């Protein structure tokens, strides 16, 4: 067996093993709870969409997805708006304590979320932001903004400074140059950053569950309703899990071209 065939075989095995959990979750989502607990089958003998119908018809279920998408989108937009000028400053200017500030930003990403949970909860309870979409979005900025700055700074440092100087000589102001010339040059980095911000905010559970009660309750909290005194509704939980993969897949689809360049060129 040649080296190329070995590599292809190893890749095929890797993808096969990676898709087993996804297939099994899809298999469970198309079966009733009694069928799942009754016997072990590789495919649903009597497939049913009852679990998906319940999610799409029960407001307490589908609003969980709506709430999650709202605060994740808000967080991604805020993270990019804040991180873009900050990353540009770190990549183009030198100031006292720049390395220390940059390292401090990264330490926020390294710290466990539980460390900041109580201060956030007390602050939001005091100012009336508890159980709102913006509360979770701002809390996630604590981790996503440092990550976005770190990724974007790597892309911006790869852009020659001569481009900035030429644009300023041609009469461009800094805001006009930044929006019309510089950002398009690093659009691959912006796409990669948006993807990571979206994903980290989408899968985060501790803040999303603690800082919301009813109005802005995310799907992560709603999924815990499948656990009751009678046991776990595995089919409903599997259907909800399958649907949580859809937003991430759509984000990957829309930024796929930028991600390919970003992983090759940037600090990812």
C-alpha positions in Angstrom: 0.0 0.0 0.0 1.5 3.3 -1.1 1.8 6.3 1.2 -1.0 8.1 -0.6 -3.4 5.2 -0.1 -2.5 4.9 3.6 -3.2 8.6 4.1 -6.6 8.3 2.3 -7.4 5.2 4.3 -6.5 6.9 7.6 -8.6 10.0 6.6 -11.6 7.8 5.7 -11.3 6.0 9.1 -11.1 9.4 10.9 -14.2 10.7 9.2 -16.1 7.4 9.8 -15.3 7.6 13.5 -16.2 11.3 13.7 -19.6 10.8 12.1 -20.6 7.8 14.2 -21.9 10.0 17.1 -23.7 12.3 14.7 -25.4 9.4 13.0 -26.4 7.8 16.3 -27.9 11.0 17.5 -29.9 11.3 14.2 -30.9 7.7 14.6 -32.2 8.4 18.1 -34.0 11.6 17.1 -36.2 9.6 14.7 -37.3 7.1 17.3 -39.7 7.2 20.3 -38.2 7.0 23.8 -39.8 3.6 24.3 -38.2 2.3 21.2 -34.8 3.7 22.2 -34.9 2.1 25.6 -36.5 -1.2 24.3 -33.9 -2.4 21.8 -30.6 -1.5 20.1 -30.9 -0.9 16.3 -28.5 0.6 13.8 -31.4 2.4 12.0 -34.9 3.4 13.0 -37.3 0.6 12.0 -40.3 2.9 12.4 -39.0 6.4 12.0 -41.0 9.3 13.4 -40.7 13.0 13.3 -42.7 13.5 16.5 -39.7 14.8 18.3 -39.0 17.5 15.7 -42.7 18.4 15.5 -42.7 19.0 19.2 -39.7 21.3 19.1 -41.1 23.3 16.2 -44.6 23.6 17.7 -43.8 24.2 21.3 -42.9 27.8 22.0 -40.9 26.9 25.0 -38.6 24.8 22.8 -38.2 26.8 19.6 -37.9 30.1 21.5 -34.8 28.6 23.0 -33.1 28.5 19.6 -34.3 32.1 18.8 -32.9 33.4 22.1 -29.6 31.7 21.5 -29.3 33.0 18.0 -30.1 36.6 19.2 -27.5 36.8 21.9 -24.9 35.0 19.9 -25.4 37.3 16.9 -25.2 40.4 19.2 -22.0 39.1 20.8 -20.3 38.4 17.5 -21.1 41.9 16.2 -19.9 43.6 19.4 -16.8 41.4 19.5 -15.8 42.4 15.9 -16.6 46.1 16.4 -14.4 46.3 19.5 -11.7 43.9 18.4 -11.0 45.4 14.9 -9.7 48.8 16.1 -8.0 47.2 19.1 -6.1 44.7 17.0 -5.1 47.5 14.6 -3.7 49.5 17.4 -1.7 46.5 18.7 -0.4 45.7 15.2 0.6 49.2 14.1 1.5 51.2 17.2 3.9 50.7 20.1 3.0 52.2 23.4 3.9 51.7 27.1 2.7 48.4 28.4 1.4 47.1 25.0 2.8 43.6 25.5 1.4 43.5 29.1 -2.1 44.7 28.0 -2.1 42.1 25.2 -1.1 39.4 27.6 -3.8 40.5 30.1 -6.4 40.2 27.3 -5.4 36.6 26.7 -5.5 35.8 30.4 -9.2 36.6 30.4 -9.7 33.9 27.8 -7.7 31.4 29.8 -9.6 32.0 33.1 -12.5 29.6 33.9 -16.0 31.1 33.3 -17.0 30.3 36.9 -14.5 32.9 38.2 -16.5 35.7 36.6 -20.0 34.3 37.1 -20.8 35.7 40.5 -19.7 39.3 39.7 -21.7 39.3 36.5 -24.8 37.9 38.3 -24.6 40.6 41.0 -24.0 43.4 38.5 -26.8 42.4 36.2 -29.2 41.9 39.1 -28.4 45.4 40.4 -28.8 47.2 37.1 -31.7 45.2 35.8 -30.0 43.4 32.9 -30.7 39.9 34.3 -32.6 37.6 31.9 -31.9 39.7 28.8 -30.2 38.9 25.6 -27.7 41.7 25.9 -26.6 40.4 29.3 -25.4 37.1 27.9 -23.9 38.8 24.9 -21.9 41.2 27.0 -20.8 38.5 29.3 -19.5 36.4 26.4 -17.5 39.5 25.2 -15.2 38.9 28.2 -13.8 35.8 26.4 -14.5 36.5 22.7 -13.0 40.0 22.5 -9.5 38.8 23.6 -9.8 35.9 21.2 -10.9 38.2 18.4 -8.1 40.7 19.1 -5.5 37.9 19.1 -6.6 36.4 15.8 -7.1 39.7 14.0 -3.7 41.1 15.2 -2.0 38.2 13.5 -3.7 39.0 10.2 -3.1 42.7 10.5 0.6 42.3 11.2 0.9 40.4 7.9 -0.4 43.5 5.9 2.6 45.7 5.0 2.7 49.1 6.7 3.5 50.7 3.3 -0.2 50.3 2.4 -1.2 52.5 5.3 1.4 55.1 4.5 0.4 55.2 0.8 -3.3 55.6 1.6 -2.5 58.4 4.0 -0.4 60.2 1.4 -3.3 59.9 -1.0 -5.5 61.8 1.4 -7.4 59.0 3.2 -8.4 59.6 6.7 -7.8 56.7 9.2 -11.5 55.7 9.5 -12.0 55.8 5.7 -8.8 53.9 5.1 -9.6 51.3 7.8 -13.2 50.7 6.5 -12.7 50.9 2.7 -9.1 49.4 2.3 -7.8 47.7 5.3 -10.8 45.6 6.4 -11.3 44.1 2.8 -7.6 43.1 2.9 -8.1 41.0 6.0 -11.7 39.8 5.2 -10.4 36.2 5.6 -9.4 37.0 9.1 -12.7 38.7 9.9 -14.5 35.6 8.6 -12.4 33.3 10.8 -12.9 35.5 13.8 -16.6 35.7 13.3 -16.8 31.9 13.1 -14.9 31.4 16.4 -16.8 34.1 18.2 -20.1 32.6 17.0 -19.1 29.0 18.0 -17.7 29.9 21.4 -20.8 31.9 22.3 -23.1 29.3 20.9 -21.7 26.4 22.9 -21.1 28.3 26.2 -23.5 27.0 28.9 -22.6 28.4 32.3 -23.2 32.1 31.6 -26.1 31.4 29.3 -27.9 29.3 31.9 -27.2 31.4 35.0 -27.8 34.9 33.6 -31.2 33.9 32.1 -34.4 32.8 33.7 -37.4 32.7 31.4 -37.5 35.6 28.8 -34.0 35.0 27.3 -33.6 31.3 28.2 -31.3 29.6 25.6 -31.6 26.2 24.1 -28.9 24.8 26.4 -31.2 25.4 29.4 -34.3 24.2 27.6 -32.7 20.9 26.8 -32.4 20.1 30.5 -36.2 19.9 30.5 -35.9 16.4 29.0 -34.8 15.1 32.3 -37.7 14.4 34.6 -38.8 12.0 37.4 -39.8 9.5 34.7 -36.3 9.6 33.2 -34.7 11.2 30.2 -36.6 11.7 26.9 -33.6 10.6 24.7 -35.4 11.0 21.4 -36.4 14.6 22.1 -32.9 15.4 23.5 -31.3 13.9 20.3 -33.6 15.9 18.0 -32.7 19.1 19.9 -29.1 18.2 19.6 -29.3 17.7 15.9 -31.0 21.1 15.5 -28.3 22.8 17.5 -25.8 21.8 14.8 -27.7 23.6 12.0 -26.6 27.2 12.9 -23.0 26.3 13.1 -23.2 24.4 9.8 -24.7 27.5 8.2 -22.0 29.8 9.6 -19.3 27.4 8.2 -21.1 27.4 4.8 -21.2 31.2 4.5 -17.6 31.8 5.7 -16.0 28.6 4.2 -13.9 30.5 1.6 -12.6 33.0 4.2 -11.9 30.2 6.7 -9.7 28.3 4.2 -7.6 31.3 3.7 -7.7 32.2 7.3 -6.4 28.9 8.6 -3.6 29.0 6.0 -2.5 32.6 6.6 -3.6 33.8 10.0 -2.9 33.1 13.7 -5.3 30.1 14.0 
